[in-house]
Amino acid sequence: MKHKLREAPVKWKLVAAFAGFTLAMLALLWTFQVVLLDQFYKGIKTRDINAAADTLVRSVSSSISSTELDEQVQSIAARNELCVYITRMQNLTTPIASADTLPNCRIHRMSPIELARLYLAAAENGGTYVERSVNTPGFVVEGDGFRFFVPKQDEIESLILVRVIQQTDGNDLILYLNSTISPVDATVRTLQVQLLFVTAIMIVVSLILSLILSRRLALPIARINETAKQFAKGNYDVRFDGKGYREISELNSTLNYTAKELSKAEGLRRELLANISHDLRTPLTMIIGYSEMMRDIPSENTPENIQVVIDEASRLTRLVNDLLDLSKLQAGVQELTVIRLNLTEMINGILLRYAKLTEQDGYQIVTEVAPDIWVDADESKLSQVIYNLINNAVNYTGSDKKITVRLFRKGEAARVEIVDTGIGIPVDQIDAVWERYYKIDRNHKRAAVGTGLGLSIVKNVLELHKAAYGVDSIVGKGSTFWFELPLSSEKA
C-alpha cells in the first residue's frame, strides 16, 4: 500500500494533501467551536469574576467613601454581569455595598447561616473560596387556591466567589460575588448546524480548488516526463517546453541544455570512433601488407620496407599511448609529480629535437625564450604539453612553414606561446579546438606526427596544473596557443 501511494501521480498527491489540510482545518474548527466551547466559556467567566474580585479588594482596601464604593460596585457588577455583596463578619445581613443585577442571584437570597458557611470556608482556604452549584430556574404560577413552580428545561450553573479581607480590629470584610454560567447547548446546536453547512461548502470548494491547482501544477511536469521518455530513448532533438512556474522554466532550460550537450557528445563520440578506427586501420593495413610482401617475396625484405613497418608501428604506438594518457587524465587517476623546473632549459632541449624536421622539411622555428624561468610543475607532463603544441603548429602552419616559440615573464607568471601562420580559427570554434579529433578544416590532412588527441591532452594536463590557457587566432593569419604557470617562489 505504501509502495502504491509513493508511486501515485503528483496530481492525486496534491489533491490528497489539499483535502487533508481542509479536513484538519475543519476538525480544528469543530473542536474549538463545539467540543471546547463550554470549557472556554466557563474559563472566561471564571477569569472575569476573579478579575472583578481583585478590583473590588483594591477598592475596599483604599480609603474611599461609601458613595464612591457603591458606584464602583454597581459599575463592576453591570459590566461583568455579576451580583456583588460586601459586608462585615459581625453583621452579615447588613451590606456595606451591594449590586443585584442577576434575576436569579443566590447571594442576595441567602440566609445568614449560608453566608457564614461561605465565610468560614473562605477563611479555612486562605481567604478565598469558590463554590459551583446548579440552579433550575423557572417561574411560579398562582391562582385561586393553588400555587406551583414551573421549571425551565435548561439548568444554569451558579458560580460564587468569596474573598475575606482581614482587618486589624477582627471585624473582617467579606466580598461575595455571584455569576451565572448560562447553558450553551442551544448555542452549540446552532453552531453545529452552521458548521455542517460550512463543512459541506468547504469540502466541495476544496475539492474543486485542489483539482484545478493540481492540474495546473502537474500538467507541466507530466509534459516534461513525456518528453524525458523520448530523451531517454536517445532522441536528443526533443525540446522541453513545460510552462507555468519559474522552477519549471529553469528545469526546461537545464534539460534543453543537457539534451544539446548530449547531442554534441554523441556526435563527437561517433566522430571519435570513426577517426580512431581510421587511424588504427591505416597503420595496421600498412604493417600487414608490408609484412606479407616481405614474407612472400624474399627480395622485398629490404631495410626501407622494414623501416615502413617500424614507422607505422611507432605511429600506432603513439596513438594508443595518447588514448591511454587521455583516458587517465579525464578519469582523474593521473597524479602530478611536481618539482622545481627550469622551463627555459626544458623548452630549449625540446626544440633541439626538432632540428632534423627543420633541416629536412624546411620548417623555420623561431625561438624567443627568456633565460632562467623557473616554475613548479610535472616535468614529464609539461614536456608533453609543449610537444603537442609544437606538433599542432607544425601540422597547421602556413606555406611559409614558420613557427614561433616564446617564453617570457608576465607579472608573477611564466607565459609560453606557440605561434603558427596557418588558416586560423573562427571565433565560434575556438572553444571546440580542445576536443578530441576536432578539425577546423574537415578536409585538412594531419601530418604523420599527429594523432588528433594532442590538444585534448594539453587541456587536461594544464587543468591538472590549474594553469591558465587559451588560444588567440585571426582567420587567415594564424593562431597563438598559450598557457601560464606561476613562477616558482624559490631562488635558483
ABEGO torsion letter per residue (X at the ends): XAAAAAABBAAAAAAAAAAAAAAAAAAAAAAAAAAAAAAAAAAAAAAAAAAAAAAAAAAAABBBBAAAAAAAAAAAAAAAGBBBBBBBAABAABBABBBBABAABAAAABBAAAAAAAAAAAAAAGGBBBBBBBBBBBBBBBBBGBBBBBBBABBBBBBBBBBBBBBAAGBBBBBBBBBBBBBAAAAAAAAAAAAAAAAAAAAAAAAAAAAAAAAAAAAAAAAAAAAAAAAAAGBAABBBABBGBAAAAAAAAAAAAAAAAAAAAAAAAAAAAAAAAAAAAAAAAAAAAAAAAAAABAAABBAAAAAAAAAAAAAAAAAAAAAAAAAAAAAGABBBBBBBBBAAAAAAAAAAAAAAAAAAAGBBBBBBBBBGBBBBBBAAAAAAAAAAAAAAAAAABBAAGBBBBBBBBBEABBBBBBBBABAEBBAAAAAAAABBGBBABAABBBBAABAGAAAAAAAAAAAAAGBBBEBBBBBGAEBBBBBBBBBBABBX
